[in-house]
Amino acid sequence: MKKTFLSVFCGLFLSAVLFSCVDGNILGFSVLPSQDTVSVSFDTVRVQTETILQDSVYLRNSLAILGEFTDPTYGTVKSDFMAQLYCPFKFRFPDDVNTIDSAYMYLYYDSWFGDSTTVHHLNVWYLDKSPLDASAPYGSTVNPADFTSKSKLLASGTFTTGDFMTSDSAKALSNYTPALRLPLNMDLCRQFLADNKDTLKQKRFFDYPADFNKYFNGIYVTTDYGNGSLLYVTHSELEMMYNTYLFSNASGKQLRDSLVIGASYFPINKEVRQVNRAEHPDLRSYLNPTATDSLNYIYSPGGMFTKVTLPNTLFQNGTGKLSGKTINGMKLYVNATQVDETLDYALAPPASMLLIDASKVNAFFSGFELNDGLYSFVADYNPDSLNYVFDLSYYAQKMIRESDDSTSTEIKPFTEMLLIPVSTVKNADKASVRLEHVISPAAVKILGGNHPRRPMQLRVIYSKKR
């Protein structure tokens, strides 16, 4: 009997929530005393939207993108990067090494976007004008000419993302990782070796990584021709190889045992600075939306976002539509148009989207933050319903409390937000540690606040005691 009563009550409650569209609907029935009856309402609220274009975004990603690609809707994106090299603490070449026999730069990658047969030409330049600042908030359009005159070439070569030079049997091995292998300038190797053998210089420049980055400014890795694909570089390093002897202890004395090939490595890792760049020289000529458009655009890493503005009348003190009410649920529905799958290399919608207070964007990404549900919200793309759904319930309740109580400090009020593609960075334990701008190409067209049939809107469920 109790189970039957509970089922009937839950059904009636759900019906009241879904079909109550005005404040006059009363929820309570005979279960609650008359003074405790609650009206529950459901409403939709249209929002204002506008496509905006930021000239530069903060691409401090562990991944690096290399290459050039032209999309029929968004135009050309050219990606490259600058970076420091990591030198181990107290680094020394073996005492018996007097010559570097061979040296290469390796660029390891796990995937790519576009046509795998496109031929690119790659150059690695020394930053001879200025070193990178480990703490500076470089944007995606930072000018390499401020750091290098391109007068000292360290490595160069051609590549295709498909790695056609490696055999199928080698690719089938479990430890196979595709990589670009570029011969390194031997003048650089001789300089490293000579300075490392110099007693004064080795202590001054090779004892600590920070000192090494004052000695060697860094590199600029870029392409100068080729359009059709982008390489997703996961790790880069310089390798210097030489002959050296192994020693064995015999009769308490160290004796030469055997001659082997040794190598020293200078990687680009999380201990040093990597500056990712993404240029979009013709984006505005391909796409130049206005505030009156019914569609809005989001494109990474091009800095094309959508601004969403909630009506101020929702939260006005005493007179707002939601003033004095309890928010049971508030969600923003961001609906995408059908993705064009007829193109050979169509850009996919971003897997995750951040909705954030527009005034906090720079601090959020430079501070390596996660969404908090109050100033920032994350939603994943649903390929079945073609939308992103953001839960703003906590934000809405805090906004109401602030508007109803002038002394409240729970939230700094805001109604302007930005939609930004993001990816989640996780640690070794699979725990989320930060959100970062999506650096790989992704784009989506969304139905804006001016759309004639399906405008972007909030769906709100709220209640109030009668």
Buried (B, 14 or more C-beta within 10 A) or exposed (E): EEEEEEEEEEEEBEEBBEEBEEBEBBBBEEEEEEEEBBBBBBBEBBBBBBBBBBEBBBBBBBBBBBBBBBBEBBBBBBBBBBBBBBBBEEBEBEEEBEEBBBBBBBBBBEEBBBBEEBBBEBBBBBBBBEBBEEEEEBBBBBEBEEBBEBEBEBBBBEBBBBBEEEEEEEEEEEEEEBBBBBEBBBEBBEEBBEBBBEEEEBEBBBBBBEEBBEBBBBBBBBBEEBBBBBBBBBBBBBBBBBBBBEEEEEEEEEEEEEEEEBBBEBBBBEEBBBBBBBBBEEBEEBBEBEBEBBBBBBBBBBBBBBBBBBBEEBBEEEEBBBBEBBBBBBBBBBBBBEBEEEEEBEBBBBBBBBBBBBEBBEEBBEEEBBBEBBBBBBBEBEEEEBBBBBBBBBBBBBBBEBBBEEEBEEBEEBBEBBBBBBBBBEEEEEEEEBBBBBBBBBBBBBBBBBBEEEBBBBBBBBBEEB
